Amino acid sequence: MTSTTWDPSLYLDFDDHRSRPFHDLLARVRAEDPRRVVDLGCGPGHLTSVLFARWPDAVVDAIDSSLDMVAAARASGVEAVQQDVVAWMPTPDTDVVVTNAVLQWVPSHPDLLPRWIAALPAGASFAMQVPGNFGAPSHGLLRELAEEDEWRGRVVLRGASTVLEPTEYTSLLSAAGADVDAWETTYVQRLTGEDPVLHWISGTAMRPVRHALDDADYARFTARLAPRLREAYPRERDGTTWFPFRRIFAVARKR
């Protein structure tokens, strides 16, 4: 799991857009009376409350690798625990696992998924959602700039193959012993303000850049990236910037 820091307030600037895939994912989980529900990668805990509300009789575990996110979750009343996703394993009573926009940060997650499914009890549900937009201009332009002479070797970014395709997740989870419901959705998100796409990726995709560069270099980097993003995602006359965002979903129920 990445060790770069998170800014919970920046992440929550687009709470509505970032939360919608969570609700769409959870709608496909059919568990009725789970004993233990795990929010694996709970972030600032703003969506963990949805799990408490849906399954009020379950024990709900909130786990995140970021101390900043855990602190934000605890400040909102969620008893989150700091733990690396790679080291996590389900307990025998774990009946639901929800991991939302987390596994793209875990390069080894295709190897972890079969282990997690194997450790879950029969009938348990594993629900995951990852961004599927690593080939989009927002990420391609970011990688392109990072490969220029001034930045090459200083910033390590994720490539277009960071996550699997829906059919690949289906095959992987099915082979591990689960019935799988997988799909993808492209949300055409309405953003507003100055350089809204830059603002969006500043809370996620640009975290490795922020971690690697000092303030002055980071300011130069973003100043060069901003006009490229404006060209790729032009603003409409009414101030709207349309930002297509592909998401990949899978819900696996262990046989």
C-alpha positions in Angstrom: 0.0 0.0 0.0 1.3 3.5 -0.8 2.9 5.4 2.1 2.2 8.9 0.8 0.0 11.1 2.9 -3.7 11.9 2.3 -5.5 15.2 2.8 -9.0 14.2 4.0 -10.5 17.7 3.4 -9.2 17.9 -0.2 -10.5 14.4 -0.8 -14.0 15.4 0.5 -14.2 18.5 -1.8 -15.9 16.2 -4.3 -17.8 14.1 -1.8 -20.9 13.7 -3.9 -19.1 12.4 -7.0 -16.8 10.2 -4.9 -19.7 8.7 -2.9 -22.0 7.8 -5.7 -20.1 4.7 -6.8 -20.1 3.5 -3.2 -23.9 3.6 -3.1 -24.1 1.9 -6.5 -21.8 -0.8 -5.3 -23.6 -1.4 -2.0 -27.0 -1.7 -3.9 -25.8 -5.0 -5.4 -24.8 -6.5 -2.1 -27.6 -8.9 -1.0 -26.4 -9.8 2.5 -29.4 -9.6 5.0 -28.0 -10.3 8.5 -24.2 -10.2 8.5 -22.3 -10.7 11.7 -19.3 -8.6 10.8 -19.0 -5.9 8.0 -15.6 -4.5 7.1 -15.1 -1.1 5.5 -11.6 -1.9 4.0 -10.1 1.5 3.2 -12.6 3.6 5.0 -11.0 6.9 4.3 -12.4 9.7 6.4 -15.2 7.5 7.5 -18.0 9.5 5.9 -19.4 6.4 4.2 -18.9 3.9 7.0 -22.1 5.3 8.6 -24.0 4.0 5.6 -22.9 0.5 6.6 -23.9 1.0 10.2 -27.4 2.2 9.0 -27.9 -0.7 6.7 -26.8 -3.4 9.1 -27.4 -2.0 12.6 -26.9 -5.4 14.3 -23.6 -6.1 12.7 -20.1 -5.4 14.0 -18.7 -2.8 11.6 -14.9 -2.6 11.3 -13.4 0.5 9.7 -9.8 0.1 8.5 -7.4 2.4 6.6 -3.7 2.5 6.0 -3.5 6.3 6.3 -3.1 7.8 9.8 -4.6 11.1 8.4 -7.7 9.3 7.2 -8.0 7.3 10.4 -7.8 10.5 12.5 -10.5 12.2 10.3 -12.7 9.1 10.7 -12.3 9.1 14.4 -13.0 12.8 14.6 -16.4 12.1 12.9 -17.2 9.3 15.5 -16.0 6.2 13.5 -13.7 4.0 15.5 -11.3 3.4 12.6 -8.1 1.4 12.9 -4.9 2.0 11.1 -3.8 -1.1 9.2 -2.2 -1.8 5.8 -4.6 -3.5 3.4 -1.9 -5.9 2.4 -1.7 -7.3 5.9 -5.4 -7.5 6.5 -7.2 -10.9 6.5 -10.9 -11.6 7.2 -12.0 -13.2 10.5 -14.2 -16.3 10.5 -17.3 -14.2 11.1 -16.6 -11.6 8.3 -19.8 -11.8 6.2 -19.4 -8.6 4.2 -16.3 -6.8 2.9 -16.6 -3.4 1.1 -13.6 -1.9 -0.4 -14.3 1.3 -2.3 -11.7 3.1 -4.5 -8.8 1.5 -2.5 -7.3 -1.5 -4.4 -5.9 0.7 -7.2 -3.3 1.7 -4.6 -2.4 -1.9 -3.9 -0.3 -3.3 -6.8 -0.6 -6.8 -5.4 -4.4 -6.8 -5.1 -4.9 -9.4 -7.8 -2.9 -11.8 -5.7 -4.8 -10.8 -2.5 -8.3 -11.3 -3.8 -8.2 -15.1 -4.0 -6.7 -15.3 -0.5 -9.4 -13.1 0.9 -12.2 -15.1 -0.8 -10.6 -18.3 0.5 -10.6 -17.0 4.1 -14.3 -15.8 4.0 -17.1 -18.0 5.3 -19.5 -19.6 2.8 -22.1 -17.1 1.7 -20.0 -14.0 2.5 -20.0 -11.1 0.1 -16.9 -9.2 -1.2 -17.7 -5.9 -2.9 -15.1 -3.8 -4.6 -14.9 -0.7 -6.8 -11.9 0.8 -8.5 -11.4 3.7 -10.9 -11.0 2.5 -14.4 -9.8 5.8 -15.9 -6.0 5.3 -15.9 -5.9 5.6 -19.7 -7.9 8.9 -19.6 -6.3 12.3 -20.5 -6.3 13.3 -16.8 -3.8 10.5 -16.0 -2.1 10.3 -19.4 -1.1 13.9 -19.3 0.1 13.6 -15.8 2.4 10.7 -16.7 3.5 12.5 -19.8 4.6 15.5 -17.8 6.3 13.4 -15.1 8.5 11.8 -17.9 9.9 15.2 -19.0 13.5 15.8 -18.2 13.0 18.0 -15.2 10.8 15.4 -13.4 11.9 12.0 -14.8 12.9 9.7 -12.0 11.6 11.9 -9.3 7.9 10.9 -9.5 6.6 7.4 -9.7 3.1 7.2 -11.1 0.7 4.3 -11.7 0.3 3.1 -15.3 -2.7 2.3 -17.5 -2.7 -1.3 -16.3 -3.0 -0.4 -12.6 -6.4 -2.2 -12.4 -7.9 -5.2 -14.2 -10.8 -5.2 -16.6 -14.2 -6.3 -15.4 -13.9 -9.6 -17.2 -10.5 -10.2 -15.6 -11.9 -9.6 -12.1 -14.8 -11.9 -12.9 -12.5 -14.7 -13.9 -10.2 -14.2 -10.9 -13.0 -14.1 -8.3 -15.0 -16.9 -9.9 -11.9 -19.2 -9.9 -11.5 -18.4 -6.2 -14.9 -19.9 -5.5 -17.4 -17.1 -5.8 -20.4 -16.1 -7.9 -19.6 -12.8 -9.4 -21.6 -9.8 -10.6 -19.2 -7.4 -12.4 -19.8 -4.2 -14.4 -18.5 -0.8 -15.3 -20.0 2.7 -15.3 -18.8 5.9 -16.8 -20.0 8.9 -14.8 -20.0 12.1 -16.7 -19.3 14.4 -13.8 -20.1 18.1 -13.8 -17.2 20.1 -12.3 -17.0 23.9 -11.9 -14.4 26.5 -10.9 -10.9 27.2 -12.0 -9.0 24.2 -13.1 -11.5 21.7 -11.7 -9.9 18.6 -13.1 -6.5 19.6 -11.6 -8.3 20.1 -8.3 -9.9 16.7 -8.6 -6.7 14.8 -9.3 -4.8 16.8 -6.6 -6.7 14.8 -4.0 -5.9 11.4 -5.6 -3.8 10.8 -8.6 -1.3 13.6 -7.8 -0.6 12.5 -4.3 2.7 10.8 -5.4 3.7 14.1 -7.0 3.0 16.1 -3.9 4.9 13.5 -1.8 8.0 13.6 -4.1 8.4 17.3 -4.7 8.9 20.3 -2.5 6.5 23.2 -2.5 8.3 25.2 -5.3 8.7 22.2 -7.6 5.2 21.1 -7.0 3.9 24.6 -7.9 5.9 24.5 -11.2 4.6 21.0 -12.0 1.0 22.0 -11.5 1.5 25.2 -13.4 2.6 23.2 -16.4 -0.1 20.6 -16.0 -3.0 23.0 -15.7 -3.1 24.3 -19.3 -2.9 20.8 -20.7 -5.8 19.6 -18.6 -7.8 22.7 -19.6 -7.3 21.9 -23.3 -8.2 18.2 -22.7 -11.3 19.2 -20.7 -12.6 22.5 -22.0 -15.0 24.6 -20.0 -18.4 25.2 -21.4 -19.9 28.7 -21.6 -21.9 28.2 -18.4 -18.7 27.4 -16.5 -19.2 23.6 -16.5 -16.4 21.2 -17.2 -17.5 17.7 -18.1 -15.2 15.0 -16.6 -16.0 11.4 -17.7 -14.9 9.0 -15.0 -15.0 5.3 -15.6 -15.4 3.0 -12.6 -15.1 -0.8 -12.3 -17.3 -2.8 -9.9 -17.4 -6.4 -8.7 -19.6 -8.1 -6.1 -18.5 -11.7 -5.3 -20.5 -14.1 -3.1 -18.6 -17.0 -1.9 -20.1 -20.3 -2.8 
